[in-house]
Amino acid sequence: MAKAFTVRRVELLQPRIQEIVDALLDGIAPPADFASAVAWELPVQVIGELLGVPPEERRMVRECTETLVASGGTVTAADVAEARGKLAGALNTLIAQRRAEPADDLLTALVAARDDGDRLTDNELLMLGVALLAGGHETTANLTGSFLVELLADRERWTALVARPGLIPSAVEELLRFVPLVTVADLARIAQEDLEIGGQAIRAGDAVLVQLDSANRDESVFASAGELDFGREVNHHVAFGFGVHHCVGAPLARLELRVLLTTLVRRLPDLRLAVSAKDLEWRRGGLMRGVTSLPVTW
Ligand code: HEM
């Protein structure tokens, strides 16, 4: 899968991502809810196309993955099991189609990885597909909304990017470092042997829960860690994790965020929040932080 997501291969997707962004912006008029019209649409269309999910099934994908990352509230374990079942059903159909008729897409590459080298079991293949569908858009969609809040709530930040779009790649990295996403420390790692981290003894078999947002604000690593600084030259943040499980979709997420922001500052330089930032509603009780809607005008 990592081969399918190399920076070089992902860069080839840029023209298509640009087309999707332009079409989404062509289809809206002020005032608009940017969360549903753009932030969620872009990543679900991109990952949907990459995996060959037919357009009419993308709404189902979005709803099911929303259930998967919800927690508590009104979502029950049965809802989660049902959502997982629906996604698995859709993917199984797609996998069977690619086996019968290979296409030039990511899913065919994954199917081939299983069939040729017997490296992925059927269940692994299915779970990878679910991880890609869910990981491929919930993260990017929520962060897109949160990034825009950070940029539009403070006019100077937005006008800095309008005046200097060349800052956008470093602004995206800084926003990735600065803006929290996952609401819980859920990246469990199990210690293989006794060790010590930061003066804390950890025994083999202990679970260690990693809080990435905390690491991203570590004052011993980032000067003025609590400030958003688009000029930060060295920015080794861990928003995409670290080590063997480092986010496989990072080049794609970066590309989507860069193309979207670059297009927004060019096409809608007057973009602004249509409500006061303190009146924005943030989702409660889910695994990921994000606005429920993002009313904007221009
Ligand atoms: C800005 C958006 C994104 C963020 C912040 C993000 C963050 C992360 C993080 C922190 C991990 C590591 C999890 C761990 O250590 O256990 C991860 C893994 C993963 N991400 Fe992302 N991700 C993003 C976008 C994407 C996209 C667009 C895709 C797919 C196209 C994707 C697919 C995955 C997959 C499949 C894994 C599991 C990798 C593995 O376990 O080897 N992510 N992501």
Residues whose N, C-alpha, C, O or C-beta is under 5 A from the ligand:
A	BS01	HEM	A131 L132 G135 G136 T139 T140 L143 L187 V238 A239 F240 G241 V244 H245 H246 C247 V248 G249 A250 L252 A253
